[in-house]
């Protein structure tokens, strides 16, 4: 089984989804709520897949002083996961190690592969709104024959990165991450494979991609990420075109 590590922060206002707050009609409190919805959908997708869910959390010391509370990040994330899944008995929680995303991801992957003998390890974050059980399982199948499996997204980004062997992770997620990770995999002598391309949700322009897809899936009675769908409809988010320009609106 692939261990799928979800690198997550506690969904606190001003700490998470700050670019969305700056570039959309949503407030900082609402984008923190959106981040929590994405986190819930991510852990659901992993839990429903054939992979093993690991939640990687920061410590209080990893957070800026303004965002520290009486509740530790570990306890807050554990509560969100427990409420989403109905418990945490099958979920592993581990502290993040490293001062950058590259270091945190790399330390997690390398430790699990080398020290614990995991067959494969993948890294995701709560910014992949359409990540699903089928995508995770498809990636796991590809990891049986390829050393690196990546989930491409728009503008050269990735929403999924899976490994059967460590690579040089320093700067490995530098933009464009898709190209950088591919090159690092090849430098390590590994075959690189890809799964379907999906959007990520980090900025206001990303919402212009995600919201129409979500509404189209809902209209077609296809599977949608339930917590994100609830957020979009509760807040009346939609995309309109005026004078040739796309714009996010609230109904």
C-alpha positions in Angstrom: 0.0 0.0 0.0 1.1 3.6 -0.6 1.3 5.8 2.4 -0.3 9.1 1.5 1.0 11.9 3.6 -1.3 15.0 3.8 0.8 17.9 4.8 -1.6 20.2 6.5 -1.8 23.3 8.7 -4.6 24.0 11.3 -7.4 25.9 9.4 -6.9 29.2 11.2 -7.9 32.6 9.8 -4.9 34.4 8.3 -2.7 31.4 8.4 -4.1 29.3 5.5 -5.4 30.2 2.1 -4.2 33.8 2.3 -3.8 34.2 -1.4 -7.4 33.3 -1.9 -8.4 35.9 0.7 -6.4 38.5 -1.2 -7.7 37.7 -4.7 -11.4 36.8 -4.2 -14.6 38.3 -2.6 -14.1 35.8 0.3 -12.9 37.1 3.6 -9.9 35.6 5.5 -12.3 33.8 7.8 -14.2 32.3 4.8 -11.0 31.1 3.1 -10.0 29.4 6.3 -13.3 27.7 6.2 -12.7 26.8 2.6 -9.3 25.3 3.5 -10.9 23.2 6.1 -13.4 21.9 3.6 -10.6 21.0 1.2 -8.7 19.3 4.1 -11.8 17.2 5.0 -12.3 16.1 1.3 -8.6 15.2 1.0 -8.6 12.9 4.1 -11.9 11.4 2.9 -10.3 10.6 -0.5 -7.3 9.0 1.0 -9.4 7.1 3.6 -11.6 5.7 0.9 -8.7 4.6 -1.3 -6.4 1.7 -0.8 -3.7 3.9 0.7 -2.7 4.5 4.3 -3.5 8.0 5.6 -0.8 9.9 7.4 -1.5 13.5 8.5 1.7 15.6 8.8 1.2 18.5 11.2 3.3 21.5 12.3 4.2 22.2 15.9 3.3 25.4 17.7 6.9 26.6 17.2 6.5 26.1 13.4 3.7 28.7 13.4 4.1 32.5 13.5 3.4 33.7 17.0 0.2 35.5 15.9 -1.4 32.1 15.0 -0.6 30.1 18.1 -3.5 29.3 20.3 -4.2 27.2 23.4 -5.0 24.3 21.1 -2.0 22.6 19.5 -2.0 22.1 15.7 -1.9 18.4 16.3 -5.0 18.4 18.5 -6.9 20.7 16.1 -6.1 18.6 13.0 -6.9 15.4 14.9 -10.3 16.9 15.8 -11.1 17.8 12.2 -10.0 14.4 10.9 -12.0 12.6 13.7 -15.1 14.6 12.9 -14.7 13.9 9.1 -14.0 10.2 9.3 -15.9 9.3 12.5 -12.7 8.5 14.4 -8.9 8.4 13.9 -8.2 4.7 14.7 -6.8 4.1 11.2 -5.1 7.4 10.8 -1.4 8.1 11.6 -0.4 11.5 12.8 3.2 12.7 12.6 5.0 15.9 13.3 6.5 17.8 10.3 10.2 18.1 10.2 11.9 20.9 8.2 11.7 24.7 7.7 10.5 24.6 4.1 7.8 22.6 2.2 10.6 20.8 0.3 12.3 19.7 3.5 9.1 18.6 5.2 8.0 16.6 2.2 11.4 15.2 1.6 12.0 14.2 5.3 8.6 12.5 5.4 9.2 10.5 2.2 12.8 9.6 3.0 12.1 8.5 6.5 9.2 6.3 5.5 11.0 4.7 2.6 14.4 4.2 4.2 13.7 3.8 7.9 10.3 2.1 7.8 10.6 0.1 4.6 7.5 1.5 3.0 7.0 0.4 -0.6 5.8 3.8 -1.8 5.0 7.2 -0.3 3.0 10.1 -1.7 2.7 13.7 -0.7 -0.5 15.8 -1.1 -1.8 19.0 0.4 -5.4 20.3 1.0 -5.2 22.3 -2.3 -6.3 19.5 -4.6 -10.1 19.9 -4.7 -10.9 17.1 -7.1 -8.5 14.5 -5.7 -10.4 11.3 -5.5 -10.1 7.7 -4.4 -9.8 6.5 -8.0 -6.9 8.9 -8.7 -5.1 7.8 -5.6 -5.5 4.2 -6.5 -4.5 4.8 -10.1 -1.3 6.5 -8.9 -0.6 3.5 -6.5 -0.9 1.1 -9.4 1.6 3.2 -11.5 4.0 3.3 -8.5 4.4 -0.5 -8.8 6.4 0.0 -12.0 7.6 3.6 -11.8 9.8 5.3 -9.2 8.0 8.6 -9.4 4.4 9.3 -10.2 3.1 12.9 -10.5 -0.3 14.5 -10.7 0.0 17.5 -13.1 -2.0 20.6 -12.6 -2.2 24.0 -14.3 0.8 26.3 -14.8 3.3 23.5 -14.2 2.1 22.8 -10.7 1.5 19.3 -9.1 -1.2 18.1 -6.8 0.3 14.6 -6.1 3.8 13.4 -5.9 4.6 9.7 -5.2 7.9 8.0 -4.8 9.3 4.5 -4.3 12.9 5.8 -3.8 14.1 9.1 -2.4 15.2 11.9 -4.7 17.1 15.1 -4.0 14.3 17.1 -2.4 16.1 20.4 -1.9 14.2 22.8 -4.2 12.4 19.8 -5.7 9.0 21.6 -5.6 10.3 24.8 -7.1 8.1 26.2 -9.8 7.4 24.7 -12.3 7.2 21.8 -9.8 6.1 19.3 -12.5 9.2 19.8 -14.5 11.5 20.1 -11.4 10.2 16.9 -9.8 10.4 15.1 -13.2 14.0 16.1 -13.6 14.9 15.1 -10.1 13.4 11.7 -10.6 15.3 11.2 -13.8 18.5 12.4 -12.1 18.0 9.7 -9.5 17.7 7.1 -12.3 13.9 6.6 -11.8 11.1 6.2 -14.3 8.5 9.0 -14.1 4.8 8.4 -14.8 1.8 10.7 -14.6 -1.8 10.5 -13.5 -4.7 12.6 -14.8 -4.3 16.4 -14.7 -6.5 18.1 -12.1 -6.7 21.7 -10.9 -5.3 23.0 -7.6 -6.9 25.7 -5.5 -4.4 28.3 -4.3 -5.5 31.6 -5.9 -8.5 33.5 -7.1 -7.8 32.5 -10.7 -7.8 28.8 -9.6 -11.4 29.3 -8.4 -12.3 30.3 -12.0 -11.2 26.8 -13.0 -12.6 24.8 -10.1 -16.1 26.4 -9.6 -17.4 25.7 -13.2 -16.0 22.1 -13.0 -17.7 21.6 -9.7 -21.1 23.0 -10.8 -20.9 21.0 -14.0 -20.2 17.7 -12.1 -23.1 18.5 -9.8 -25.5 19.3 -12.7 -24.4 16.0 -14.4 -25.0 14.1 -11.2 -21.4 13.0 -11.0 -19.4 12.6 -7.8 -18.3 15.8 -6.2 -16.1 16.6 -3.2 -18.8 16.9 -0.6 -17.3 19.5 1.7 -16.1 21.8 -1.1 -19.4 21.5 -2.9 -21.2 22.5 0.3 -19.0 25.5 0.7 -19.4 26.7 -2.9 -23.2 26.4 -2.7 -23.5 27.8 0.8 -21.6 30.9 -0.2 -23.3 31.2 -3.6 -20.0 31.1 -5.6 -20.3 31.1 -9.4 -18.3 32.2 -12.4 -19.7 34.7 -15.0 -18.3 36.1 -18.2 -18.7 39.8 -18.8 -17.1 41.6 -21.8 -15.0 38.5 -22.4 -13.6 38.4 -18.9 -14.3 35.6 -16.3 -15.2 36.8 -12.9 -16.0 35.1 -9.6 -19.3 36.2 -8.1 -21.5 35.5 -5.1 -25.1 35.0 -5.7 
